[in-house]
Amino acid sequence: MGSKPRLGMWRASLPIVVGVLGLGLVAFSFLLPSQAMDQATPAPEVTDTVAADLEVTKAAPPSALPEPPQPTPGGPGGIDCGQVACVALTFDDGPSANSDALLDKLAELGVRATFFNTGRNTELRPDQVARQVADGHALGGHSWNHADMRKRSAAEACADADRTAAAIKAASGVDTILVRPPYGSWNDSVLAACTGKAFILWNVDTEDWSSHDPAKIADHAINDAKPGSIILMHDTVAETAQALPEIVAGLKAKGYELVTIPELFNEPIGPGQAIYSGLHP
Ligand code: NI
């Protein structure tokens, strides 16, 4: 008596089980982000700061490099930027004479960011690049000496990006495929030619290089930010480090998690992409 009715019940409930599974799959597919990365309109060209570091003496590369911590896609402590509003602070043009003050401030605030270093300044200040990594920040290249990638041949622009990545690797041990084109200037043929690289742009410009005003810098960073925003600042601007406590407090008050560029995504950033913003709820 026991087994027959149970089998009958199974047969009867099979279509229901299949139906529920099917509905579950449909519901799950709606939960997946429909568009992993927003392709915002390319930012207008800006007059970026040309690497202002005029030192000519090269510092010796650090002798013993610590094992670089690997950035965790998916965010610190498992933050999922597809579920929680995140923004990424980014600093270009360094390292510079301001780097230590900036890194001290970030450490004090417990915030990690992404540094797009030029190759030339990396060679001049390899210790600061090693410190960026030791402090948990993510790295990318910003050309050797701030050349516009569209104003030279694609082959030259990509060789320059490779040379910059090699300098960053020599200083920090980190292999990075991330490139921030100076002035936000790139096109499809340059991106296609630079095989193995991803271009990281921004959708919030603090204009720190222009105002040098901590209040204005903070106002742009806090009020122009949207979920998934990539915020452009400069290592070389001393007032940016001064604005950081207000920026971090303001963004946190708006509910944002501050993450590195790789952490804005739930998968490692692959080559061939040009990215203006990250995942958002
Ligand atoms: Ni720049």
Residues whose N, C-alpha, C, O or C-beta is under 5 A from the ligand:
A	BS01	NI	D48 T49 D92 D93 P182
